Amino acid sequence: MQKPAQKIKSEIVIELPADQAIYSKGYVEELEQFRNHESLDGVWWSMNDLMVRLNKGRKWIKDNILNKYYRVLSYENGGPVFYPTEGTKEQWAFNAKPMANFLTKNFPDIYQNKE
């Protein structure tokens, strides 16, 4: 008859430099998805959502982004923005992932020569 295996409990201490940390793989993957805007797949923003994300008012967003880049941003031209028809109850709608990518790519131009 075989003896049961022995179990030994031990404790290991690993010292990390002050500028390093250990994170779970899931946490790191979430950060990568966020950085790549993957967490925005299938998400739509309202004008209020965009105002909060940019920390800018409606007029500034319209003047410096929506009107300035209409040809690129309009869904009618394949862009991520639905421009509501004036005089209707339609609401602004922004496809979040491509809009976030546009804002990231065009950040310097948006904030250069602003009013």
FIPATOR-145919 format. One record per residue: residue number from 0; residue in three letters; x, z, y of N, C-alpha, C in turn. Coordinates in steps of 0.05 Angstrom, whole numbers, plus 5000, padded with zeros to 4 digits. Each point is the difference from the previous one (the first is absolute). Layout:
BEGIN
pt nr=NUM	rest=ALA	n.xx=X	n.zz=Z	n.yy=Y	ca.xx=X	ca.zz=Z	ca.yy=Y	c.xx=X	c.zz=Z	c.yy=Y
...
END
This chain:
BEGIN
pt nr=0	rest=MET	n.xx=5017	n.zz=5000	n.yy=4976	ca.xx=4983	ca.zz=5000	ca.yy=5024	c.xx=5018	c.zz=5000	c.yy=5025
pt nr=1	rest=GLN	n.xx=4992	n.zz=4983	n.yy=5020	ca.xx=5016	ca.zz=4998	ca.yy=5024	c.xx=4993	c.zz=5022	c.yy=5020
pt nr=2	rest=LYS	n.xx=5020	n.zz=5008	n.yy=5014	ca.xx=4996	ca.zz=5020	ca.yy=5021	c.xx=4986	c.zz=4986	c.yy=5024
pt nr=3	rest=PRO	n.xx=4982	n.zz=5013	n.yy=5014	ca.xx=4989	ca.zz=4988	ca.yy=5024	c.xx=5022	c.zz=4997	c.yy=5021
pt nr=4	rest=ALA	n.xx=4997	n.zz=4979	n.yy=5016	ca.xx=5020	ca.zz=4994	ca.yy=5022	c.xx=5000	c.zz=5023	c.yy=5020
pt nr=5	rest=GLN	n.xx=5024	n.zz=5005	n.yy=5010	ca.xx=5002	ca.zz=5021	ca.yy=5020	c.xx=4993	c.zz=4988	c.yy=5027
pt nr=6	rest=LYS	n.xx=4988	n.zz=5016	n.yy=5016	ca.xx=4993	ca.zz=4992	ca.yy=5027	c.xx=5017	c.zz=5017	c.yy=5019
pt nr=7	rest=ILE	n.xx=5013	n.zz=4986	n.yy=5018	ca.xx=5016	ca.zz=5014	ca.yy=5020	c.xx=4990	c.zz=4993	c.yy=5028
pt nr=8	rest=LYS	n.xx=4995	n.zz=5019	n.yy=5016	ca.xx=4991	ca.zz=4996	ca.yy=5027	c.xx=5024	c.zz=5004	c.yy=5019
pt nr=9	rest=SER	n.xx=5004	n.zz=4980	n.yy=5017	ca.xx=5022	ca.zz=5003	ca.yy=5019	c.xx=4990	c.zz=4991	c.yy=5028
pt nr=10	rest=GLU	n.xx=5015	n.zz=5008	n.yy=5019	ca.xx=4993	ca.zz=4993	ca.yy=5028	c.xx=5024	c.zz=4985	c.yy=5011
pt nr=11	rest=ILE	n.xx=4995	n.zz=4978	n.yy=5014	ca.xx=5021	ca.zz=4985	ca.yy=5012	c.xx=4996	c.zz=4999	c.yy=5030
pt nr=12	rest=VAL	n.xx=5020	n.zz=5005	n.yy=5015	ca.xx=4998	ca.zz=5000	ca.yy=5029	c.xx=5016	c.zz=4976	c.yy=5010
pt nr=13	rest=ILE	n.xx=4987	n.zz=4982	n.yy=5015	ca.xx=5013	ca.zz=4977	ca.yy=5011	c.xx=4999	c.zz=5002	c.yy=5030
pt nr=14	rest=GLU	n.xx=5023	n.zz=5000	n.yy=5013	ca.xx=5000	ca.zz=5001	ca.yy=5029	c.xx=5001	c.zz=4972	c.yy=5011
pt nr=15	rest=LEU	n.xx=4982	n.zz=4994	n.yy=5018	ca.xx=4999	ca.zz=4975	ca.yy=5014	c.xx=5011	c.zz=5002	c.yy=5028
pt nr=16	rest=PRO	n.xx=5013	n.zz=4980	n.yy=5010	ca.xx=5008	ca.zz=5000	ca.yy=5028	c.xx=4976	c.zz=5003	c.yy=5018
pt nr=17	rest=ALA	n.xx=5003	n.zz=5011	n.yy=5023	ca.xx=4978	ca.zz=5005	ca.yy=5018	c.xx=4984	c.zz=4975	c.yy=5008
pt nr=18	rest=ASP	n.xx=5013	n.zz=4977	n.yy=4999	ca.xx=4987	ca.zz=4975	ca.yy=5008	c.xx=4987	c.zz=4985	c.yy=4977
pt nr=19	rest=GLN	n.xx=4998	n.zz=5013	n.yy=4977	ca.xx=4988	ca.zz=4987	ca.yy=4976	c.xx=4978	c.zz=5017	c.yy=4989
pt nr=20	rest=ALA	n.xx=4981	n.zz=4987	n.yy=4986	ca.xx=4977	ca.zz=5014	ca.yy=4987	c.xx=4992	c.zz=4985	c.yy=4975
pt nr=21	rest=ILE	n.xx=4985	n.zz=5013	n.yy=4983	ca.xx=4990	ca.zz=4988	ca.yy=4976	c.xx=4970	c.zz=4997	c.yy=5003
pt nr=22	rest=TYR	n.xx=4990	n.zz=4976	n.yy=4995	ca.xx=4971	ca.zz=4994	ca.yy=5002	c.xx=4991	c.zz=4987	c.yy=4974
pt nr=23	rest=SER	n.xx=4974	n.zz=5003	n.yy=4995	ca.xx=4989	ca.zz=4988	ca.yy=4976	c.xx=4999	c.zz=4969	c.yy=5004
pt nr=24	rest=LYS	n.xx=5001	n.zz=4986	n.yy=4978	ca.xx=4999	ca.zz=4971	ca.yy=5000	c.xx=4974	c.zz=4990	c.yy=5013
pt nr=25	rest=GLY	n.xx=4978	n.zz=5014	n.yy=4995	ca.xx=4974	ca.zz=4992	ca.yy=5011	c.xx=5000	c.zz=5002	c.yy=5031
pt nr=26	rest=TYR	n.xx=5013	n.zz=5021	n.yy=5010	ca.xx=5001	ca.zz=5003	ca.yy=5029	c.xx=5017	c.zz=4978	c.yy=5013
pt nr=27	rest=VAL	n.xx=5022	n.zz=4993	n.yy=4988	ca.xx=5017	ca.zz=4978	ca.yy=5010	c.xx=4985	c.zz=4974	c.yy=4999
pt nr=28	rest=GLU	n.xx=4985	n.zz=4995	n.yy=4978	ca.xx=4985	ca.zz=4975	ca.yy=4998	c.xx=4978	c.zz=4999	c.yy=5022
pt nr=29	rest=GLU	n.xx=4987	n.zz=5022	n.yy=5006	ca.xx=4980	ca.zz=5001	ca.yy=5021	c.xx=5013	c.zz=4993	c.yy=5027
pt nr=30	rest=LEU	n.xx=5024	n.zz=5011	n.yy=5005	ca.xx=5014	ca.zz=4994	ca.yy=5025	c.xx=5007	c.zz=4970	c.yy=5002
pt nr=31	rest=GLU	n.xx=5008	n.zz=4988	n.yy=4978	ca.xx=5007	ca.zz=4972	ca.yy=5000	c.xx=4975	c.zz=4983	c.yy=5005
pt nr=32	rest=GLN	n.xx=4978	n.zz=5008	n.yy=4988	ca.xx=4975	ca.zz=4985	ca.yy=5004	c.xx=4991	c.zz=5002	c.yy=5030
pt nr=33	rest=PHE	n.xx=5003	n.zz=5024	n.yy=5011	ca.xx=4993	ca.zz=5004	ca.yy=5028	c.xx=5018	c.zz=4983	c.yy=5018
pt nr=34	rest=ARG	n.xx=5026	n.zz=5000	n.yy=4994	ca.xx=5019	ca.zz=4984	ca.yy=5016	c.xx=4993	c.zz=4970	c.yy=4999
pt nr=35	rest=ASN	n.xx=4991	n.zz=4991	n.yy=4976	ca.xx=4994	ca.zz=4972	ca.yy=4996	c.xx=4971	c.zz=4994	c.yy=5006
pt nr=36	rest=HIS	n.xx=4986	n.zz=5019	n.yy=5011	ca.xx=4971	ca.zz=4998	ca.yy=5008	c.xx=4983	c.zz=4994	c.yy=4975
pt nr=37	rest=GLU	n.xx=5010	n.zz=5006	n.yy=4976	ca.xx=4984	ca.zz=4995	ca.yy=4976	c.xx=4976	c.zz=5020	c.yy=4999
pt nr=38	rest=SER	n.xx=5003	n.zz=5023	n.yy=5012	ca.xx=4978	ca.zz=5019	ca.yy=5000	c.xx=4976	c.zz=4990	c.yy=5017
pt nr=39	rest=LEU	n.xx=5004	n.zz=4978	n.yy=5014	ca.xx=4979	ca.zz=4989	ca.yy=5017	c.xx=4985	c.zz=4977	c.yy=4986
pt nr=40	rest=ASP	n.xx=5007	n.zz=4994	n.yy=4976	ca.xx=4985	ca.zz=4979	ca.yy=4985	c.xx=4970	c.zz=5006	c.yy=5000
pt nr=41	rest=GLY	n.xx=4985	n.zz=4980	n.yy=5009	ca.xx=4970	ca.zz=5003	ca.yy=4999	c.xx=4989	c.zz=5018	c.yy=5021
pt nr=42	rest=VAL	n.xx=5016	n.zz=5009	n.yy=5020	ca.xx=4991	ca.zz=5018	ca.yy=5021	c.xx=4994	c.zz=4984	c.yy=5025
pt nr=43	rest=TRP	n.xx=4978	n.zz=5007	n.yy=5013	ca.xx=4993	ca.zz=4987	ca.yy=5025	c.xx=5000	c.zz=5021	c.yy=5022
pt nr=44	rest=TRP	n.xx=5010	n.zz=4993	n.yy=5024	ca.xx=5000	ca.zz=5019	ca.yy=5022	c.xx=4978	c.zz=4991	c.yy=5020
pt nr=45	rest=SER	n.xx=4989	n.zz=5019	n.yy=5014	ca.xx=4983	ca.zz=4995	ca.yy=5023	c.xx=5018	c.zz=5000	c.yy=5025
pt nr=46	rest=MET	n.xx=4988	n.zz=4994	n.yy=5023	ca.xx=5015	ca.zz=5001	ca.yy=5025	c.xx=5010	c.zz=5029	c.yy=5004
pt nr=47	rest=ASN	n.xx=4983	n.zz=5020	n.yy=4994	ca.xx=5007	ca.zz=5028	ca.yy=5003	c.xx=5024	c.zz=5007	c.yy=4983
pt nr=48	rest=ASP	n.xx=5000	n.zz=4990	n.yy=4975	ca.xx=5023	ca.zz=5005	ca.yy=4982	c.xx=5026	c.zz=4989	c.yy=5012
pt nr=49	rest=LEU	n.xx=4998	n.zz=4975	n.yy=5011	ca.xx=5024	ca.zz=4988	ca.yy=5012	c.xx=5009	c.zz=5015	c.yy=5024
pt nr=50	rest=MET	n.xx=4981	n.zz=5010	n.yy=5016	ca.xx=5007	ca.zz=5015	ca.yy=5024	c.xx=5015	c.zz=5026	c.yy=4992
pt nr=51	rest=VAL	n.xx=4991	n.zz=5013	n.yy=4979	ca.xx=5013	ca.zz=5024	ca.yy=4991	c.xx=5028	c.zz=4994	c.yy=4989
pt nr=52	rest=ARG	n.xx=5002	n.zz=4979	n.yy=4984	ca.xx=5026	ca.zz=4993	ca.yy=4988	c.xx=5021	c.zz=4992	c.yy=5021
pt nr=53	rest=LEU	n.xx=4991	n.zz=4986	n.yy=5021	ca.xx=5019	ca.zz=4991	ca.yy=5021	c.xx=5002	c.zz=5020	c.yy=5023
pt nr=54	rest=ASN	n.xx=4982	n.zz=5019	n.yy=5001	ca.xx=5000	ca.zz=5019	ca.yy=5022	c.xx=4997	c.zz=4986	c.yy=5026
pt nr=55	rest=LYS	n.xx=4983	n.zz=4980	n.yy=5001	ca.xx=4995	ca.zz=4984	ca.yy=5024	c.xx=4970	c.zz=4996	c.yy=5003
pt nr=56	rest=GLY	n.xx=4991	n.zz=4995	n.yy=5024	ca.xx=4972	ca.zz=4996	ca.yy=5006	c.xx=4991	c.zz=4971	c.yy=4993
pt nr=57	rest=ARG	n.xx=4974	n.zz=4997	n.yy=5000	ca.xx=4988	ca.zz=4974	ca.yy=4994	c.xx=5009	c.zz=4978	c.yy=5018
pt nr=58	rest=LYS	n.xx=5001	n.zz=5005	n.yy=5026	ca.xx=5009	ca.zz=4980	ca.yy=5020	c.xx=5029	c.zz=4991	c.yy=4995
pt nr=59	rest=TRP	n.xx=5017	n.zz=5020	n.yy=4995	ca.xx=5029	ca.zz=4993	ca.yy=4995	c.xx=5002	c.zz=4983	c.yy=4975
pt nr=60	rest=ILE	n.xx=4986	n.zz=5007	n.yy=4979	ca.xx=5001	ca.zz=4985	ca.yy=4975	c.xx=4990	c.zz=4972	c.yy=5004
pt nr=61	rest=LYS	n.xx=4978	n.zz=4997	n.yy=5014	ca.xx=4989	ca.zz=4973	ca.yy=5005	c.xx=5019	c.zz=4984	c.yy=5017
pt nr=62	rest=ASP	n.xx=5011	n.zz=5011	n.yy=5022	ca.xx=5017	ca.zz=4986	ca.yy=5018	c.xx=5027	c.zz=4992	c.yy=4987
pt nr=63	rest=ASN	n.xx=5012	n.zz=5019	n.yy=4986	ca.xx=5028	ca.zz=4996	ca.yy=4990	c.xx=5002	c.zz=4990	c.yy=4972
pt nr=64	rest=ILE	n.xx=4978	n.zz=5001	n.yy=4985	ca.xx=5002	ca.zz=4990	ca.yy=4972	c.xx=4978	c.zz=4980	c.yy=4994
pt nr=65	rest=LEU	n.xx=4975	n.zz=5008	n.yy=5002	ca.xx=4978	ca.zz=4983	ca.yy=4990	c.xx=4997	c.zz=4975	c.yy=5016
pt nr=66	rest=ASN	n.xx=5001	n.zz=5001	n.yy=5026	ca.xx=4997	ca.zz=4976	ca.yy=5016	c.xx=5026	c.zz=4983	c.yy=5000
pt nr=67	rest=LYS	n.xx=5022	n.zz=5014	n.yy=5001	ca.xx=5026	ca.zz=4986	ca.yy=5000	c.xx=5006	c.zz=4984	c.yy=4975
pt nr=68	rest=TYR	n.xx=4991	n.zz=5011	n.yy=4977	ca.xx=5006	ca.zz=4988	ca.yy=4974	c.xx=4975	c.zz=4989	c.yy=4986
pt nr=69	rest=TYR	n.xx=4980	n.zz=4993	n.yy=5016	ca.xx=4974	ca.zz=4991	ca.yy=4988	c.xx=5004	c.zz=4978	c.yy=4979
pt nr=70	rest=ARG	n.xx=5015	n.zz=4980	n.yy=5006	ca.xx=5003	ca.zz=4977	ca.yy=4981	c.xx=5012	c.zz=5009	c.yy=4973
pt nr=71	rest=VAL	n.xx=5017	n.zz=5020	n.yy=5001	ca.xx=5012	ca.zz=5009	ca.yy=4975	c.xx=4983	c.zz=5021	c.yy=4986
pt nr=72	rest=LEU	n.xx=4986	n.zz=5016	n.yy=5015	ca.xx=4985	ca.zz=5023	ca.yy=4988	c.xx=4972	c.zz=4994	c.yy=4992
pt nr=73	rest=SER	n.xx=4987	n.zz=4980	n.yy=5012	ca.xx=4972	ca.zz=4995	ca.yy=4994	c.xx=4996	c.zz=4992	c.yy=4971
pt nr=74	rest=TYR	n.xx=4979	n.zz=5012	n.yy=4987	ca.xx=4994	ca.zz=4993	ca.yy=4972	c.xx=4993	c.zz=4970	c.yy=4998
pt nr=75	rest=GLU	n.xx=4990	n.zz=4988	n.yy=5021	ca.xx=4993	ca.zz=4972	ca.yy=5000	c.xx=5025	c.zz=4982	c.yy=4996
pt nr=76	rest=ASN	n.xx=5023	n.zz=5011	n.yy=5007	ca.xx=5025	ca.zz=4986	ca.yy=4997	c.xx=5017	c.zz=5011	c.yy=4977
pt nr=77	rest=GLY	n.xx=4987	n.zz=5016	n.yy=4983	ca.xx=5014	ca.zz=5012	ca.yy=4977	c.xx=5013	c.zz=5027	c.yy=5006
pt nr=78	rest=GLY	n.xx=4994	n.zz=5012	n.yy=5023	ca.xx=5012	ca.zz=5026	ca.yy=5007	c.xx=4983	c.zz=5023	c.yy=4990
pt nr=79	rest=PRO	n.xx=5010	n.zz=5024	n.yy=5006	ca.xx=4987	ca.zz=5025	ca.yy=4990	c.xx=4979	c.zz=5013	c.yy=5018
pt nr=80	rest=VAL	n.xx=4992	n.zz=4986	n.yy=5022	ca.xx=4982	ca.zz=5013	ca.yy=5019	c.xx=4974	c.zz=4984	c.yy=5003
pt nr=81	rest=PHE	n.xx=4978	n.zz=5015	n.yy=4998	ca.xx=4974	ca.zz=4989	ca.yy=5007	c.xx=4994	c.zz=5007	c.yy=5029
pt nr=82	rest=TYR	n.xx=4998	n.zz=4980	n.yy=5016	ca.xx=4993	ca.zz=5003	ca.yy=5029	c.xx=4970	c.zz=4999	c.yy=5003
pt nr=83	rest=PRO	n.xx=4987	n.zz=5022	n.yy=5009	ca.xx=4971	ca.zz=4999	ca.yy=5003	c.xx=4991	c.zz=4981	c.yy=5022
pt nr=84	rest=THR	n.xx=4977	n.zz=4988	n.yy=4997	ca.xx=4989	ca.zz=4983	ca.yy=5020	c.xx=4989	c.zz=5018	c.yy=5023
pt nr=85	rest=GLU	n.xx=5007	n.zz=4993	n.yy=5024	ca.xx=4991	ca.zz=5016	ca.yy=5023	c.xx=4969	c.zz=4999	c.yy=5001
pt nr=86	rest=GLY	n.xx=4988	n.zz=5022	n.yy=5008	ca.xx=4971	ca.zz=5002	ca.yy=5002	c.xx=4986	c.zz=5005	c.yy=4974
pt nr=87	rest=THR	n.xx=5015	n.zz=5005	n.yy=4979	ca.xx=4987	ca.zz=5006	ca.yy=4974	c.xx=5008	c.zz=5029	c.yy=4992
pt nr=88	rest=LYS	n.xx=4989	n.zz=5009	n.yy=4978	ca.xx=5007	ca.zz=5027	ca.yy=4991	c.xx=5022	c.zz=4999	c.yy=4979
pt nr=89	rest=GLU	n.xx=5013	n.zz=4976	n.yy=4998	ca.xx=5022	ca.zz=4998	ca.yy=4981	c.xx=5023	c.zz=5019	c.yy=5008
pt nr=90	rest=GLN	n.xx=5015	n.zz=5009	n.yy=4981	ca.xx=5022	ca.zz=5018	ca.yy=5004	c.xx=5027	c.zz=4987	c.yy=4993
pt nr=91	rest=TRP	n.xx=5021	n.zz=5009	n.yy=5013	ca.xx=5027	ca.zz=4992	ca.yy=4993	c.xx=5005	c.zz=5008	c.yy=4971
pt nr=92	rest=ALA	n.xx=5015	n.zz=4983	n.yy=4985	ca.xx=5008	ca.zz=5007	ca.yy=4973	c.xx=5028	c.zz=4990	c.yy=4996
pt nr=93	rest=PHE	n.xx=5017	n.zz=5017	n.yy=4989	ca.xx=5028	ca.zz=4993	ca.yy=4996	c.xx=5007	c.zz=5004	c.yy=4970
pt nr=94	rest=ASN	n.xx=5010	n.zz=4980	n.yy=4987	ca.xx=5010	ca.zz=5002	ca.yy=4973	c.xx=5026	c.zz=5015	c.yy=5003
pt nr=95	rest=ALA	n.xx=5001	n.zz=5025	n.yy=4990	ca.xx=5021	ca.zz=5019	ca.yy=5007	c.xx=5028	c.zz=4991	c.yy=4992
pt nr=96	rest=LYS	n.xx=5003	n.zz=4991	n.yy=4975	ca.xx=5027	ca.zz=4993	ca.yy=4991	c.xx=5013	c.zz=4977	c.yy=5016
pt nr=97	rest=PRO	n.xx=4986	n.zz=4977	n.yy=5002	ca.xx=5013	ca.zz=4979	ca.yy=5016	c.xx=5002	c.zz=5007	c.yy=5030
pt nr=98	rest=MET	n.xx=4982	n.zz=5016	n.yy=5010	ca.xx=5002	ca.zz=5009	ca.yy=5028	c.xx=5024	c.zz=5018	c.yy=5004
pt nr=99	rest=ALA	n.xx=5004	n.zz=5019	n.yy=4981	ca.xx=5023	ca.zz=5018	ca.yy=5002	c.xx=5026	c.zz=4983	c.yy=4998
pt nr=100	rest=ASN	n.xx=5001	n.zz=4980	n.yy=4982	ca.xx=5023	ca.zz=4983	ca.yy=4998	c.xx=5005	c.zz=4985	c.yy=5026
pt nr=101	rest=PHE	n.xx=4979	n.zz=4990	n.yy=5012	ca.xx=5002	ca.zz=4985	ca.yy=5026	c.xx=5012	c.zz=5019	c.yy=5021
pt nr=102	rest=LEU	n.xx=4989	n.zz=5024	n.yy=5002	ca.xx=5009	ca.zz=5019	ca.yy=5021	c.xx=5029	c.zz=5007	c.yy=4996
pt nr=103	rest=THR	n.xx=5008	n.zz=5004	n.yy=4975	ca.xx=5028	ca.zz=5007	ca.yy=4994	c.xx=5019	c.zz=4977	c.yy=5007
pt nr=104	rest=LYS	n.xx=4992	n.zz=4976	n.yy=4992	ca.xx=5017	ca.zz=4976	ca.yy=5005	c.xx=5002	c.zz=4994	c.yy=5030
pt nr=105	rest=ASN	n.xx=4978	n.zz=5004	n.yy=5015	ca.xx=4999	ca.zz=4992	ca.yy=5028	c.xx=5003	c.zz=5023	c.yy=5020
pt nr=106	rest=PHE	n.xx=5008	n.zz=5023	n.yy=4990	ca.xx=5003	ca.zz=5024	ca.yy=5017	c.xx=5016	c.zz=4995	c.yy=5025
pt nr=107	rest=PRO	n.xx=5024	n.zz=4988	n.yy=4998	ca.xx=5016	ca.zz=4996	ca.yy=5024	c.xx=4986	c.zz=4982	c.yy=5021
pt nr=108	rest=ASP	n.xx=4987	n.zz=4979	n.yy=4990	ca.xx=4987	ca.zz=4981	ca.yy=5018	c.xx=4975	c.zz=5013	c.yy=5013
pt nr=109	rest=ILE	n.xx=4986	n.zz=5016	n.yy=4985	ca.xx=4976	ca.zz=5013	ca.yy=5010	c.xx=5007	c.zz=5018	c.yy=5023
pt nr=110	rest=TYR	n.xx=5021	n.zz=5015	n.yy=4997	ca.xx=5007	ca.zz=5021	ca.yy=5020	c.xx=5018	c.zz=4989	c.yy=5022
pt nr=111	rest=GLN	n.xx=5009	n.zz=4975	n.yy=4997	ca.xx=5016	ca.zz=4988	ca.yy=5021	c.xx=4981	c.zz=4986	c.yy=5020
pt nr=112	rest=ASN	n.xx=5006	n.zz=5002	n.yy=5025	ca.xx=4984	ca.zz=4988	ca.yy=5021	c.xx=4971	c.zz=5009	c.yy=5000
pt nr=113	rest=LYS	n.xx=4995	n.zz=5024	n.yy=4992	ca.xx=4973	ca.zz=5010	ca.yy=5000	c.xx=4991	c.zz=5007	c.yy=5028
pt nr=114	rest=GLU	n.xx=4974	n.zz=4999	n.yy=5004	ca.xx=4989	ca.zz=5006	ca.yy=5026	c.xx=5001	c.zz=5029	c.yy=5007
END
